[in-house]
């Protein structure tokens, strides 16, 4: 079994000084923690894999294609491969679990 603790993952992500930390990689799935501070600009580009975001903490607006909606702790967002998406109007520091299927290409 592989098990993870979100507080350890976010600490490791901060030490990396990057916005995204991948912590699991299998051929069919990869997972990471993505964090954006309040007021930040999300620099994402579309990915070639389907994605699911789970909001661990924070508040923002998610834009997927032409649709926008507020997200907060507990929100789950699906983004199909190659669809333009980003988080904006980040009013509280945002911590997201990100699931890619298949694993994100690097």
NORHUMO-V805301 format. One record per residue. N is the residue number from 0. RES is the residue in one small letter. OMEGA is omega in degrees with one decimal (none if undefined). Layout:
n=<N;N>
res=<RES;RES>
omega=<OMEGA;OMEGA>
This chain:
n=<0;1;2;3;4;5;6;7;8;9;10;11;12;13;14;15;16;17;18;19;20;21;22;23;24;25;26;27;28;29;30;31;32;33;34;35;36;37;38;39;40;41;42;43;44;45;46;47;48;49;50;51;52;53;54;55;56;57;58;59;60;61;62;63;64;65;66;67;68;69;70;71;72;73;74;75;76;77;78;79;80;81;82;83;84;85;86;87;88;89;90;91;92;93;94;95;96;97;98;99;100;101;102;103;104;105>
res=<x;x;x;x;x;x;x;x;x;x;x;x;x;x;x;x;x;x;x;x;x;x;x;x;x;x;x;x;x;x;x;x;x;x;x;x;x;x;x;x;x;x;x;x;x;x;x;x;x;x;x;x;x;x;x;x;x;x;x;x;x;x;x;x;x;x;x;x;x;x;x;x;x;x;x;x;x;x;x;x;x;x;x;x;x;x;x;x;x;x;x;x;x;x;x;x;x;x;x;x;x;x;x;x;x;x>
omega=<170.9;-179.3;-173.9;177.2;-174.3;-179.1;176.0;179.5;-179.7;175.7;178.6;178.2;178.7;178.7;-179.4;-177.5;174.2;179.7;-173.3;175.2;173.7;179.7;177.3;177.7;171.9;-179.0;-174.9;-172.9;166.3;-178.3;177.0;174.0;179.8;-177.9;177.2;179.2;177.6;179.3;-177.7;172.1;180.0;-175.3;-173.8;170.6;177.9;179.1;-179.2;179.5;169.5;179.8;168.9;175.2;172.0;-178.8;178.5;177.5;176.5;178.8;179.2;170.6;176.9;174.1;177.4;-173.6;179.8;-175.6;175.4;173.2;178.5;175.8;-179.7;179.7;179.1;178.9;177.2;-176.4;173.9;176.3;178.4;178.7;174.6;178.5;176.9;179.2;176.2;173.7;178.8;-177.2;-178.4;-175.2;174.4;179.0;-171.3;172.8;-176.3;164.9;-177.0;178.9;175.0;175.4;-10.3;-178.6;-179.7;175.9;-179.0;none>
